[in-house]
Amino acid sequence: TKKVHLDKAAWAWCDSVDVDLNQINDENIKSSYRLNVQKCKAGTCRRNCRGNPYCLFGLGEARWLAEPSDESEEEDCDLEIRKPNTFVGLKNLGATCYVNSLLQLWFHNLAFRQAIFSWNPFEDAGEITEMQNGNSTINSPTTVVGHLQLLFALMQFSKQKSIDPLAFIKALRLEPSTQQDAQEFSQLFISLLEDSLKQQSNPSVQNLINNFRGEYSYITRCSKCHKESVSPSLFCELELNVKGHKTLHESIKEFLKEEKLEGVNMYSCNVCMEKQEATRFISLHKLPIVLNLQLMRFIYDRQKGHKKKLNTSIQFPDTLDMSIYLDDSQNERKPLMYNLTAVLIHKGPSAYSGHYIAHICDQTTGTWYKFNDENVEKMEGKKLMLGSIDENEDGVKKVKQPRLAKGYLASSNAYMLVYTAASDQENQYSFEESDLQPHLREQVKKANDAFDALLAETKEQKKVKRVNGKAHREEIAAILKILPVNNQEDQDWDVIATPWLLHWLSNAMLYVDNIDNRKLLCPHGKLHPDQVPNAKYISSKAATVLYEKYGGGPRLQSYMALCKDCVIRKCKSVRLRLRITEDHKDITNLLKQKEDLEGRCFWVGKRSLKVWRRKALLKHLDHEESLGSDSGENGDDARGIKSDDEDYDEEFNEDIKCVHGNLIHEVSARRLVSEHIWSKLKWYFPDCTEYSSDSQPCEMCERKAAHGQEALDLHRQQAQAQKDLLPSLLNGKSRPKLVNDTFHVVSAEKFLKPWRKFIK
C-alpha cells in the first residue's frame, strides 16, 4: 500500500465524528496510530514501507539474516602475494607515476639490471664514507645507486605483488606529491648514474651508460668555400619534433635535415674571414645499443606563456632500420636493425599533470606488458597493441586514426620510444637469488620474512574477526527474529525511531549510538501522531534486549505511548483543512464564472483573497499545525498554501482599510464578491473588517491622491524641460569644455545620480 493511501486511511474517520472527547473512541485513536494496518509479508516489499509502522523489511536486515559467504578469509591477503613468473608493480606515492614508468623501463633492460646487481657498495665513495662515520651499514644503503640496487633486488625476488619505492624517492630528494617532467628526470638521472658508476672496477658496470650513448656532430658548411666546421657530441637520446609530422621517419628526417643560415643568421667563416651563407645539419656517426627517441610533445607556447601538450598522432614501426640515417663515411649501407622494446605513454591534456604508464617487451619471452603503477597487465599475443582504451582515457577528443601499414603502430600519447639493437637481444642473462651479493640476499630475505609475518598476522586477525563477527551476526539475527509484533491486539509492543533502526543495522559491527526517540515525542511526552511514519512498532521483548544493550530512550510502550489530546487536535486540523479545501474550490469556481453581483456584495482585498487559506489555518490552529505538519491527508491544499509568501500577520481584509479606518480608494487593490462567497469567508474570520458594495472610499485619501497626481504631472513637465535643456549632462556625452569662472562643481552621488533618476 502506498504511503499516501495509508496517510489518508489513518484519518478517514474524522469526517464522521464531532471533535470532542465524547465522540473520539479507542478505535479512532488506533486508526490514527495505524495499529489496524496489516503487517507486510516477507518478500513483498522491494523497499521499506514508510507509512506502515509494522513493516520491518528493507532496513538493512537482509545482510544479518543471510548465510555468510564461504569465501576464505585468506583471499584478500592472497591478492597481495606475487604469483610465480610475474612482474611486480610499483606503488604510486601521490604523483610518482613518471618515476615508476622509467624504473620499469630500466629494470627490464637486462644489461642495465645485471650491472646494477653487480654494483659494489665497497667501491662507492658515498657508501664508504657513511659506513666509516657509523651512519650506515652494508645492509642500509644511503646513496641513490644503493637504493636502486635494493629496489631492483626486491622487484626481482620479492614475494609481494607491488613494491613501495619510497626509500628510492627520498634518496633522490623528490617530492612524492609533485609531478616532474619525465624527460628531464630521465636525463638528470642517467647523468647522476654515470658519475656514480665511474668509481666501479667492473667494466660492465663502469661502462653501463655506453649502452645508451651514441655520437653525432653538428656540421656547419660554408656555401662559398665549402669548408666544414665540425662539433662532435655525445647523446643518450634523440629529441624529435612531432608537430607537423605523421610518421617517425618524418621526425627523424627533420632532425637531420639541413638548415640554411642566411641574412641576419649568416655564418662567420674562419676561412673566408667574413660572414657567409651556410648550411647546418646533424650527422649521425654511431648509434647506441639502446636507442631512446624522445617525442617532443611538451612544447612552450609563446602566446600563453607556458608549456602545452601536442596530441599529434605519430606512426612508428616495430622494426626500424637506422642504417639509412648514418653518415656515408661510417656506414657501409648494411642494415642496422632495431626492434621496438618499450613505449612510454602520457595520458592527459596538460603538460603539467596527467598519468604516465609504460608498455614494455620482456626480452626473455618477447611478451608485452603494460605497467601502470601497482597494476601489471600481460598483453595478449606477441605484438604490442595500443588500443582505443589507452588512447582515450585522458578525455581528449581523438581524431580517427588512419589505417596502419603492417608492422606499424600509432599513438597520440607516446612521449618516448625505445628501440634495442637486434644483435644485442641475442645475449642471454640469468638472474638467481643465490647469485646476489650477500648483503642483497639478506635484505631480500628480511623483506620477505617481514611480509610473511604481516601476512600471517593479517590472516589471524581476519580469522578472529570472522569468529567474533559470526557470534555477533548470530546475536543480531536472534534479535531480528523476535523484532516483529506477533499479535496486534496484544499490548506487548514498543515504538522505536526508524532512523535509529537503520543506524543499528548499518553499524552493528561497529559503534552504535544510544536509542533516540526524542524526535517522535509530542508536547505531552508521548508518540506524536504525525511521527508515526518515522517510527516502527516492535515486540517489547526485542525492545528490552535493545535498551539493555544500547541504552537511550525515552521508551514508548504500547497503548501508553498514544496521545488522545494530540489525536483530537489533529482531527480538528484535518476537518478544518478539508473544509478549507472544499470552500477554496467553490470560491475559485465562483470567481472564475464571474457570478451575478446584482444582489448584496462585499469588497475583499485582493491580497487577503490570495492568502485566505493560510490565514484561516493560522487563526484556527496552532502555528505548528498550520505549517502543514500533517502527513499529507490534504497534501495538494497544503502545498498550495505553503507556496504563498505574503505577510500573514495582517488581519483578513485589513489590506483594504486605509490609515483613517475607511475603505481605500484604490479600486485595483480590492475585488467585489457575492454574499455567498463573503459568508464562506466570514465563517473563518467573523471579526474581520466588512465593506459592503455601497461603502464609500475614504474622502481624505482621495483628496490626497488627487493632489499627488497634480504634483506628479508637474514633475513630469519639469523633467522633460530639463531633459531637453541638458541632454549632455543627462547622457554624459558631448560635454562642453570647462572655462574658468563659468562652471560649478556638484556631487555625483548627492546630486547627479538622483537628478538623472528624477529625469528618467
HUQUI-V308173 format. One record per residue. PHI is phi in whole degrees, 0 to 359 (none if undefined). PSI is psi in radians with two decimals (999 if undefined). OMEGA is omega in whole degrees, -180 to 180 (999 if undefined). Layout:
BEGIN
phi & psi & omega
PHI & PSI & OMEGA
PHI & PSI & OMEGA
END
This chain:
BEGIN
phi & psi & omega
none & 2.32 & 180
292 & 2.62 & -177
302 & -0.71 & -177
297 & -0.62 & 177
292 & -0.69 & 178
294 & -0.65 & 178
298 & -0.78 & -179
290 & -0.69 & -179
296 & -0.58 & -178
297 & -0.50 & -177
241 & 0.29 & -180
297 & -0.46 & -178
289 & -0.25 & -175
299 & -0.50 & -179
292 & -0.42 & -170
260 & 0.02 & -178
230 & 2.74 & 171
273 & 2.63 & -176
274 & 1.44 & 172
210 & 2.98 & -174
294 & -0.50 & -176
283 & -0.58 & -174
279 & -0.61 & -177
280 & 2.11 & -177
248 & -3.10 & -177
297 & -0.63 & -179
294 & -0.64 & 177
296 & -0.72 & 180
295 & -0.75 & 178
300 & -0.71 & 179
296 & -0.72 & -180
299 & -0.66 & 180
266 & 0.15 & 174
61 & 0.61 & 179
286 & -0.29 & -179
261 & 0.15 & 178
285 & 2.46 & 180
289 & 2.45 & 178
289 & 2.52 & 178
287 & 2.52 & 177
269 & 2.60 & -179
301 & 2.32 & 177
89 & -0.09 & -178
266 & -0.28 & -175
255 & 2.05 & 176
287 & -0.52 & 175
215 & 2.97 & -176
294 & 2.37 & 177
278 & 1.78 & -175
294 & -0.53 & -178
278 & -0.16 & -178
251 & 1.91 & -177
291 & -0.20 & 178
270 & -0.21 & -177
284 & 2.01 & -179
246 & 0.36 & 179
260 & 2.71 & 177
74 & 0.37 & 179
259 & -0.03 & -177
107 & 0.23 & -177
282 & -0.35 & -173
298 & -0.64 & -177
294 & -0.42 & -179
269 & -0.43 & -179
269 & -0.36 & -179
286 & 2.69 & 178
289 & 2.37 & 178
297 & 2.57 & -179
292 & 2.73 & -178
270 & 0.15 & -178
297 & 2.41 & -179
292 & 2.51 & 178
290 & -0.16 & -179
274 & -0.20 & -172
298 & -0.77 & -180
298 & -0.70 & 179
294 & -0.69 & -178
297 & -0.44 & -180
296 & -0.41 & -179
269 & -0.09 & -178
273 & 2.37 & 180
286 & 2.27 & 178
280 & 2.68 & -180
300 & 2.52 & 175
59 & 0.64 & 176
236 & 2.81 & 177
264 & 2.69 & -179
268 & 2.73 & 173
264 & 2.99 & 178
239 & 2.28 & -176
290 & 2.42 & 176
274 & 2.11 & -175
267 & 0.26 & 179
140 & -1.14 & 178
216 & 0.75 & -176
254 & 0.31 & -179
296 & -0.53 & 180
293 & -0.64 & 177
290 & -0.76 & -178
301 & -0.76 & -178
295 & -0.68 & 180
287 & -0.63 & 176
299 & -0.75 & 178
296 & -0.66 & 179
298 & -0.83 & -179
291 & -0.68 & -180
298 & -0.67 & -177
276 & 0.03 & 166
273 & 1.87 & -169
298 & -0.65 & 178
295 & -0.69 & 178
296 & -0.81 & -179
298 & -0.78 & -179
298 & -0.72 & -180
295 & -0.73 & 180
294 & -0.70 & 177
298 & -0.55 & -177
275 & -0.15 & 180
301 & 2.31 & -176
255 & 1.98 & -179
297 & -0.41 & -179
283 & -0.08 & 176
250 & 0.19 & -180
253 & 2.12 & -176
301 & -0.70 & -179
297 & -0.79 & 180
293 & -0.73 & -179
298 & -0.77 & -179
299 & -0.79 & -179
295 & -0.67 & 179
291 & -0.68 & 179
294 & -0.58 & 179
279 & -0.06 & 179
78 & 0.23 & -179
274 & -0.23 & -180
204 & 2.98 & 174
234 & 3.10 & 179
297 & -0.39 & -178
267 & 0.06 & 178
225 & 1.54 & -177
297 & 2.64 & 179
239 & -0.45 & -178
275 & 2.89 & 179
297 & -0.75 & -179
292 & -0.63 & 178
297 & -0.75 & 178
291 & -0.62 & 178
295 & -0.70 & 179
298 & -0.80 & 179
295 & -0.70 & 180
297 & -0.76 & 177
298 & -0.70 & 180
297 & -0.69 & 179
289 & -0.66 & 177
296 & -0.49 & -179
275 & -0.73 & -168
237 & 0.06 & -180
290 & 2.66 & 176
273 & -0.17 & -177
277 & 2.63 & 179
287 & -0.54 & 179
219 & 2.59 & -175
248 & 2.52 & 176
268 & 2.03 & -178
270 & 0.37 & -173
302 & -0.76 & -178
299 & -0.70 & 178
294 & -0.74 & 179
298 & -0.74 & 180
293 & -0.67 & 179
299 & -0.57 & 177
279 & -0.13 & -178
60 & 0.72 & 176
266 & 2.60 & 175
271 & 1.98 & -175
301 & -0.47 & -176
270 & -0.02 & -178
245 & 2.21 & -179
274 & 2.29 & 180
258 & 2.98 & 175
288 & 2.08 & -175
296 & -0.71 & -179
295 & -0.75 & -180
294 & -0.72 & 179
298 & -0.75 & -180
300 & -0.79 & -179
295 & -0.78 & -178
293 & -0.67 & -178
291 & -0.74 & 179
299 & -0.69 & 178
295 & -0.78 & 178
297 & -0.73 & -179
295 & -0.71 & -180
298 & -0.75 & 179
297 & -0.66 & -178
288 & -0.66 & -174
282 & -0.23 & 179
298 & -0.41 & -177
281 & -0.21 & -174
279 & 2.54 & 180
273 & -0.40 & -180
287 & 2.07 & -177
300 & -0.66 & -178
293 & -0.45 & 177
276 & -0.83 & -177
299 & -0.64 & -175
257 & 0.35 & -177
305 & -0.75 & -174
294 & -0.35 & 178
298 & -0.41 & 177
296 & -0.38 & -177
252 & -0.04 & -170
256 & 2.30 & 174
240 & 3.14 & -179
230 & 2.39 & 171
213 & 2.98 & 180
229 & 2.53 & 169
270 & 2.04 & -175
245 & 2.22 & 175
244 & 2.15 & -175
244 & 2.12 & 179
291 & 2.31 & -178
286 & -0.27 & -178
266 & -0.96 & -177
263 & -0.16 & 179
64 & 0.27 & 176
286 & 2.42 & -178
253 & 2.39 & 172
255 & 2.11 & -173
247 & 2.24 & 176
240 & 1.69 & -179
293 & 2.64 & -180
206 & 2.68 & 175
256 & 2.64 & 178
219 & 2.63 & 173
250 & -0.13 & 177
198 & 2.68 & 176
256 & 2.22 & -178
265 & 1.94 & -173
249 & 2.35 & 175
285 & 2.50 & 176
249 & -0.30 & -178
296 & 2.17 & 179
82 & 0.11 & -179
240 & 2.62 & -180
251 & -0.43 & -176
231 & 2.80 & 177
296 & -0.67 & 180
300 & -0.70 & 178
297 & -0.71 & -180
294 & -0.72 & 179
294 & -0.74 & 179
299 & -0.70 & 179
294 & -0.63 & 179
298 & -0.63 & -176
263 & -0.08 & -172
290 & 2.75 & 179
284 & 2.45 & 178
245 & 2.24 & -179
277 & 2.32 & 177
252 & 1.91 & -177
211 & 2.97 & -178
63 & -2.28 & -179
292 & -0.26 & -178
262 & 0.28 & -177
298 & 2.70 & -173
267 & 2.35 & 177
276 & 1.77 & -176
278 & 2.21 & 180
287 & -0.37 & 179
276 & -0.86 & -180
284 & -0.29 & 180
60 & 0.51 & 175
200 & 2.96 & 180
287 & 2.35 & -180
223 & 2.75 & 171
291 & 2.56 & -176
208 & 3.01 & 173
237 & 2.53 & -180
231 & 2.44 & 180
201 & 2.97 & 178
253 & 2.35 & 179
243 & 2.11 & 179
278 & 2.22 & -180
255 & -0.81 & -174
218 & 2.34 & 179
254 & 2.57 & -180
281 & 2.98 & 176
294 & -0.75 & 178
252 & 1.98 & -177
260 & 1.93 & 178
265 & 2.13 & 179
248 & 1.89 & 180
274 & 2.12 & 176
269 & 2.04 & -171
282 & 1.38 & 179
276 & -0.42 & -177
257 & 1.81 & -177
240 & 2.79 & -179
276 & 2.21 & 178
266 & 1.90 & -176
295 & -0.59 & -178
291 & -0.74 & -177
270 & -0.29 & 176
79 & 0.39 & 177
204 & 3.02 & -179
288 & 2.66 & 172
222 & 2.82 & -179
258 & 2.38 & 174
265 & 2.17 & 180
261 & 0.52 & 179
295 & 2.29 & 177
281 & 2.29 & -179
237 & 2.36 & 177
263 & 2.44 & -179
215 & 2.60 & -177
272 & 2.74 & 174
277 & -0.24 & 173
229 & 2.22 & -173
237 & 2.18 & 175
264 & 1.90 & -176
268 & -0.02 & -177
297 & -0.53 & -177
288 & -0.18 & -177
255 & -0.18 & 179
281 & 2.67 & 180
291 & 2.70 & -173
297 & -0.60 & -176
293 & -0.52 & -177
262 & -0.10 & -171
236 & 2.23 & 177
267 & 0.29 & 179
63 & 0.47 & 171
277 & 2.51 & 179
303 & 2.37 & 177
239 & 1.57 & -168
270 & 2.37 & 176
234 & 2.46 & 177
253 & 2.43 & 177
293 & 2.17 & -178
239 & -0.18 & 178
197 & 2.54 & 173
228 & 2.07 & 178
263 & 2.31 & -172
244 & 2.45 & 170
243 & 2.07 & 178
260 & 2.35 & 178
129 & 2.62 & -176
279 & -0.27 & -172
256 & 2.62 & 176
281 & -0.23 & -175
254 & -0.01 & 179
207 & -3.09 & -179
123 & -2.87 & -176
222 & 2.40 & -179
253 & 2.34 & 174
225 & 2.89 & -178
227 & 2.32 & 170
257 & 2.06 & -173
229 & 2.43 & 178
267 & 2.18 & 176
290 & 2.06 & -174
291 & -0.33 & -179
281 & -0.77 & -175
253 & -0.26 & -177
77 & 0.20 & -179
269 & 2.45 & 179
270 & 2.48 & 178
231 & 2.61 & 175
252 & 2.06 & -178
255 & 1.95 & -178
233 & 1.39 & -175
55 & -2.06 & -178
290 & -0.39 & -174
267 & 2.24 & 177
238 & 2.14 & -175
239 & 2.19 & 177
280 & 2.22 & -178
279 & 2.58 & 179
287 & 2.40 & 177
78 & -3.09 & -178
264 & -0.17 & -177
257 & 2.54 & 176
286 & 2.31 & 177
237 & 1.96 & 175
267 & 1.65 & -173
277 & 3.12 & -178
293 & -0.45 & -179
297 & -0.84 & -180
296 & -0.52 & -174
274 & -0.30 & -172
243 & -0.04 & -177
293 & -0.38 & -177
281 & -0.05 & 176
84 & 0.00 & 179
277 & 2.35 & 179
292 & 2.19 & -176
262 & 2.49 & 171
282 & 2.45 & -178
301 & 2.23 & -177
289 & 2.42 & 176
288 & 2.83 & 178
294 & 2.39 & -175
260 & 2.52 & 174
289 & 2.76 & -179
299 & 2.35 & -180
86 & 0.17 & 180
242 & 2.63 & 173
235 & 2.89 & 177
217 & 2.55 & 178
206 & 2.48 & 174
256 & 0.06 & 180
239 & -0.21 & -179
296 & 2.27 & 178
243 & -0.17 & 177
210 & 2.25 & 176
247 & 2.32 & -180
244 & 2.12 & 177
246 & 2.42 & 179
242 & 2.38 & -179
303 & 2.29 & -178
301 & -0.58 & -179
294 & -0.57 & -178
284 & -0.44 & -176
289 & -0.14 & 178
279 & -0.26 & 180
294 & 2.48 & -178
254 & 2.40 & 178
230 & 2.53 & 179
230 & 2.35 & -179
233 & 1.93 & 178
238 & 2.50 & -179
300 & -0.58 & -179
292 & -0.36 & -180
276 & -0.18 & 180
294 & 2.69 & 172
298 & 2.58 & -174
307 & -0.74 & -177
293 & -0.56 & 178
289 & -0.75 & 178
302 & -0.72 & -179
294 & -0.71 & -179
290 & -0.66 & 177
295 & -0.77 & 179
298 & -0.75 & 180
299 & -0.76 & 180
294 & -0.73 & 180
291 & -0.66 & 177
295 & -0.71 & 179
296 & -0.68 & 178
293 & -0.73 & 177
299 & -0.74 & 180
296 & -0.75 & 179
296 & -0.69 & 180
297 & -0.80 & -180
295 & -0.72 & 179
295 & -0.74 & 180
296 & -0.73 & 179
297 & -0.71 & 179
294 & -0.72 & 178
298 & -0.73 & 178
295 & -0.65 & 180
295 & -0.80 & 178
298 & -0.75 & 180
297 & -0.66 & -180
294 & -0.72 & 178
295 & -0.83 & 178
295 & -0.67 & 179
295 & -0.64 & 179
296 & -0.75 & 179
295 & -0.72 & 180
293 & -0.68 & 178
299 & -0.75 & 179
296 & -0.64 & 178
295 & -0.79 & 180
295 & -0.75 & -180
298 & -0.65 & 179
295 & -0.69 & 178
293 & -0.71 & -179
296 & -0.57 & -179
291 & -0.52 & 180
259 & 0.10 & -176
291 & -0.74 & -176
294 & 2.64 & 174
282 & 2.13 & -176
286 & -0.80 & -175
231 & 2.06 & -178
292 & -0.30 & 180
278 & -0.38 & -180
289 & 2.88 & 176
257 & 0.23 & -176
267 & 1.11 & 179
212 & 2.77 & -178
230 & 2.81 & 174
253 & 2.34 & 178
219 & 2.53 & -175
292 & 2.30 & 179
299 & -0.73 & 179
303 & -0.62 & 179
290 & -0.68 & 177
300 & -0.74 & 178
298 & -0.75 & 179
298 & -0.75 & -179
298 & -0.84 & -176
287 & -0.30 & 177
271 & -0.44 & -172
234 & 0.34 & -174
299 & -0.47 & 179
276 & -0.19 & -178
245 & -2.51 & 179
273 & 2.31 & -180
243 & 2.27 & 179
290 & 2.86 & 174
298 & 2.67 & 176
297 & 2.33 & -177
229 & 1.85 & 179
254 & 0.17 & -172
297 & -0.59 & -179
288 & -0.20 & 180
274 & -0.18 & -169
279 & 2.55 & 172
267 & 3.08 & 179
300 & -0.31 & -178
263 & 0.14 & 177
81 & 0.26 & 179
244 & -3.03 & -180
286 & 2.13 & 179
287 & 2.31 & -180
303 & -0.59 & -180
288 & -0.27 & -178
265 & 0.07 & 180
301 & -0.69 & 178
297 & -0.30 & -180
259 & 0.25 & -177
226 & 2.81 & 175
230 & 2.56 & 177
263 & 2.15 & -180
234 & 2.88 & 180
293 & 2.55 & 179
296 & -0.51 & 178
297 & -0.81 & 178
293 & -0.67 & 180
298 & -0.71 & 179
299 & -0.75 & 179
297 & -0.76 & -178
293 & -0.73 & 180
292 & -0.64 & 178
293 & -0.59 & -177
276 & -0.69 & -172
245 & -0.28 & 180
69 & -2.93 & 179
98 & -2.78 & -178
147 & -2.72 & -7
290 & 2.66 & -178
279 & 2.27 & -180
247 & 1.87 & -172
249 & 2.18 & 166
50 & -2.52 & -174
290 & -0.31 & 178
293 & -0.32 & -179
276 & -0.16 & -176
273 & 2.40 & -175
248 & 1.92 & -179
291 & -0.67 & -180
301 & -0.74 & 180
290 & -0.56 & 177
294 & -0.73 & 178
298 & -0.81 & 179
298 & -0.71 & -180
293 & -0.71 & 179
298 & -0.70 & 177
298 & -0.73 & 179
296 & -0.76 & -179
297 & -0.80 & -179
295 & -0.71 & 179
297 & -0.76 & -179
296 & -0.68 & 178
297 & -0.74 & 179
295 & -0.73 & 179
298 & -0.71 & -180
298 & -0.80 & -180
295 & -0.79 & -180
295 & -0.63 & 179
297 & -0.73 & 178
298 & -0.79 & -180
298 & -0.84 & -177
297 & -0.75 & -180
298 & -0.79 & 180
296 & -0.73 & -180
295 & -0.71 & 180
292 & -0.63 & 179
292 & -0.61 & -177
281 & -0.07 & -177
50 & 1.16 & -176
301 & 2.88 & -179
294 & 2.15 & -178
249 & 0.45 & -178
279 & -0.43 & 179
279 & -2.72 & 180
289 & 2.23 & -177
230 & 2.92 & -176
221 & 2.61 & 177
272 & 2.33 & 176
232 & 2.37 & 178
295 & 2.36 & -179
297 & -0.61 & 178
291 & -0.69 & 177
293 & -0.66 & 180
294 & -0.51 & -179
287 & -0.61 & -172
242 & 0.38 & -174
296 & -0.55 & -179
296 & -0.79 & 180
293 & -0.70 & 178
299 & -0.66 & 180
295 & -0.73 & 178
296 & -0.72 & -180
294 & -0.56 & -177
283 & -0.65 & -172
258 & -0.23 & -179
237 & 2.88 & 172
297 & 2.75 & -176
301 & -0.72 & -178
298 & -0.75 & -180
292 & -0.58 & -177
289 & -0.30 & 179
279 & 0.08 & 177
85 & 0.65 & -179
286 & -0.12 & 177
295 & 2.86 & -173
269 & 0.37 & 169
105 & 0.30 & 179
292 & -0.26 & 176
224 & 0.89 & -169
302 & -0.74 & -177
297 & -0.76 & -180
296 & -0.74 & -179
298 & -0.71 & -180
294 & -0.69 & 179
297 & -0.68 & -180
292 & -0.73 & -176
294 & -0.41 & -176
287 & -0.35 & 179
288 & 2.48 & -178
230 & 0.59 & 179
276 & 3.09 & 177
275 & 1.90 & -174
274 & -0.07 & -180
288 & -0.38 & -180
289 & 2.34 & 179
294 & 2.67 & -180
301 & 2.32 & 179
71 & 0.10 & 176
289 & -0.32 & -177
288 & -0.20 & 176
248 & 0.28 & 175
258 & 2.21 & -179
279 & 3.12 & -178
294 & -0.31 & 180
266 & 0.04 & 178
85 & 0.21 & -179
248 & 3.07 & 178
292 & 2.30 & -179
294 & 2.72 & -177
274 & -0.31 & -178
286 & 1.89 & -179
291 & -0.49 & -177
291 & -0.28 & -177
264 & 0.02 & -178
223 & 2.83 & -179
222 & 2.47 & 179
272 & 2.23 & -180
234 & 2.80 & -179
287 & 2.89 & 178
297 & -0.53 & -180
296 & -0.82 & 178
294 & -0.73 & -178
298 & -0.66 & -179
295 & -0.64 & 177
295 & -0.77 & -180
291 & -0.62 & -178
295 & -0.49 & 180
297 & -0.63 & 180
278 & -0.53 & -176
232 & 1.23 & -175
296 & -0.43 & -176
258 & 0.23 & -176
286 & 2.84 & 177
291 & 2.33 & -176
241 & 2.24 & 177
232 & 2.00 & 177
282 & 2.98 & -176
297 & -0.42 & -179
268 & 0.13 & 177
291 & 2.39 & -177
267 & 2.42 & 177
298 & 2.81 & -177
293 & 2.13 & -178
293 & -0.67 & -179
297 & -0.72 & 179
293 & -0.62 & 180
294 & -0.73 & 179
296 & -0.73 & -180
296 & -0.67 & 180
293 & -0.70 & 179
296 & -0.75 & 178
298 & -0.69 & 179
296 & -0.64 & 179
293 & -0.69 & 178
297 & -0.76 & 180
296 & -0.68 & -180
296 & -0.73 & 178
297 & -0.71 & 179
297 & -0.75 & 179
297 & -0.65 & 179
296 & -0.72 & 179
295 & -0.75 & 180
296 & -0.75 & -179
297 & -0.71 & -180
293 & -0.68 & 180
294 & -0.78 & -180
292 & -0.59 & 179
296 & -0.73 & 179
290 & -0.57 & -175
279 & -0.62 & -173
234 & 1.00 & -179
294 & -0.59 & -178
292 & -0.67 & 179
290 & -0.64 & -179
293 & -0.78 & -175
265 & -0.16 & -179
70 & 0.47 & -178
232 & 2.71 & 177
52 & 0.76 & -180
289 & 2.40 & 179
290 & 2.70 & 178
291 & 2.50 & -178
276 & 2.32 & 178
242 & 2.45 & -177
307 & 2.45 & 176
65 & 0.26 & 179
238 & 0.25 & -179
219 & 2.80 & 176
238 & 2.57 & 178
263 & 2.20 & 178
235 & 2.78 & -180
279 & 2.27 & 178
293 & -0.69 & -178
286 & -0.74 & -173
272 & -0.41 & -179
239 & -0.98 & -169
298 & -0.86 & -179
295 & -0.81 & 176
298 & -0.62 & 180
294 & -0.79 & 179
298 & -0.65 & 178
295 & -0.69 & 179
296 & -0.74 & -178
294 & -0.78 & -174
282 & 999 & 999
END
